Amino acid sequence: MALPRGRILSVVSNDPASIAYLGPAGTFTEQALCGEPDLAELELRPAGSIVEVLRAAERGEVDYGFAAIENMIEGSVNATLDTLAFEAEALLIQREVVMNISLNLLVHPGVQLADIQHVRSYPIAYAQCRRFLADQLGHAAIEATNSTADAARELAESGRTDTAAVAPARSAEVYGLDVLVADIEDHPENQTRFVLVGRDGITPPSGHDKTSILIYQREDAPGSLVGILQEFAARSINLTRLESRPTRKGLGDYCFLADCEGHISDEVVGDALRNIHMKQGNVKFLGSYPSAYGAAEVQEANRDGIAHADRWLEALRNQIK
């Protein structure tokens, strides 16, 4: 069953579908989720970690999971990537959502920078504001929490006036904190990419899609990666992401995560994946879904070019006696 836009029902009942996300309320994940009107209408279920989000979706405890997978500054969110790659067997990416990230220093009313001895947040978040923390709070201890909203919630519950949280402005609203300093991120253009995952099949082509796969090399031989890349290059398929990940089978044993433009239903994409599977022996399909990046015209031009070449080849074959 394809994931529709509009009212989404549970795959097991006629009730609105449920969706797990990294909680509690006030996280960037919740903010990104609520920015998708059809998803915001679902039964939202916060979870304590990204792994819990994805496992709940894999076990069918919720219909969908929603998690960050990539940040413009810090790169991959390994908890999401590794769970999809090595643990989840039934989950497929249904949609990607890209959101601008703005970080803020939250405190209890009346607290000033000089009062702060501890700064708490999700590691990826405070890594994105290293410059501010070094310049303004170099004396403070940096402490990790499960999420940005957890940092705000725990600060609100503790009442501590020597501690600040790095979190979204929404967390200040939810937990009654003040924004002492707004927009403390090192790069204002920073964005995070989130993915919606589910167990109910492949999203139908939208005309502007992306396909994600995991490629295991059959053997560690010279030129093996080049051979993989040539399958895409020969068909003018643009790779939007290529990343190596350890397979957990031994040091030096790596697989490759690849995102490419196009849908598995596209003849050119399907042909490339078929050849890679034939040569490498193990390709894990992670999903084809609407893309938030690039120009649809490029994908359409590629399809037109392949169709023209097919007609040319067919005309030649028709001349065979």
Rosetta blueprint (number, residue, H / E / L):
1 M L
2 A L
3 L L
4 P L
5 R L
6 G L
7 R L
8 I L
9 L E
10 S L
11 V L
12 V L
13 S L
14 N L
15 D L
16 P E
17 A L
18 S E
19 I E
20 A E
21 Y E
22 L E
23 G L
24 P L
25 A L
26 G L
27 T L
28 F H
29 T H
30 E H
31 Q H
32 A H
33 L H
34 C H
35 G L
36 E L
37 P H
38 D H
39 L H
40 A H
41 E L
42 L L
43 E E
44 L E
45 R E
46 P E
47 A E
48 G L
49 S L
50 I H
51 V H
52 E H
53 V H
54 L H
55 R H
56 A H
57 A H
58 E H
59 R H
60 G L
61 E L
62 V L
63 D L
64 Y E
65 G E
66 F E
67 A E
68 A E
69 I E
70 E E
71 N E
72 M L
73 I L
74 E L
75 G E
76 S E
77 V L
78 N H
79 A H
80 T H
81 L H
82 D H
83 T H
84 L H
85 A H
86 F H
87 E H
88 A L
89 E L
90 A L
91 L L
92 L E
93 I E
94 Q E
95 R E
96 E E
97 V E
98 V E
99 M E
100 N E
101 I L
102 S L
103 L L
104 N E
105 L E
106 L E
107 V E
108 H L
109 P L
110 G L
111 V L
112 Q L
113 L H
114 A H
115 D H
116 I L
117 Q L
118 H E
119 V E
120 R E
121 S E
122 Y L
123 P H
124 I H
125 A H
126 Y H
127 A H
128 Q L
129 C L
130 R H
131 R H
132 F H
133 L H
134 A H
135 D H
136 Q H
137 L L
138 G L
139 H L
140 A L
141 A E
142 I E
143 E E
144 A E
145 T L
146 N L
147 S L
148 T H
149 A H
150 D H
151 A H
152 A H
153 R H
154 E H
155 L H
156 A H
157 E H
158 S H
159 G L
160 R L
161 T L
162 D L
163 T E
164 A E
165 A E
166 V E
167 A E
168 P L
169 A H
170 R H
171 S H
172 A H
173 E H
174 V H
175 Y H
176 G L
177 L L
178 D E
179 V E
180 L E
181 V E
182 A L
183 D L
184 I L
185 E L
186 D L
187 H L
188 P L
189 E L
190 N L
191 Q E
192 T E
193 R E
194 F E
195 V E
196 L E
197 V E
198 G E
199 R L
200 D L
201 G L
202 I L
203 T L
204 P L
205 P L
206 S L
207 G L
208 H L
209 D E
210 K E
211 T E
212 S E
213 I E
214 L E
215 I E
216 Y E
217 Q L
218 R L
219 E L
220 D L
221 A L
222 P L
223 G L
224 S H
225 L H
226 V H
227 G H
228 I H
229 L H
230 Q H
231 E H
232 F H
233 A H
234 A L
235 R L
236 S L
237 I L
238 N L
239 L E
240 T E
241 R E
242 L E
243 E E
244 S E
245 R E
246 P E
247 T L
248 R L
249 K L
250 G L
251 L L
252 G L
253 D L
254 Y E
255 C E
256 F E
257 L E
258 A E
259 D E
260 C E
261 E E
262 G L
263 H L
264 I L
265 S L
266 D L
267 E H
268 V H
269 V H
270 G H
271 D H
272 A H
273 L H
274 R H
275 N H
276 I H
277 H H
278 M H
279 K H
280 Q H
281 G L
282 N E
283 V E
284 K E
285 F E
286 L E
287 G E
288 S E
289 Y E
290 P E
291 S L
292 A L
293 Y L
294 G L
295 A L
296 A H
297 E H
298 V H
299 Q H
300 E H
301 A H
302 N H
303 R H
304 D H
305 G H
306 I H
307 A H
308 H H
309 A H
310 D H
311 R H
312 W H
313 L H
314 E H
315 A H
316 L H
317 R H
318 N L
319 Q L
320 I L
321 K L
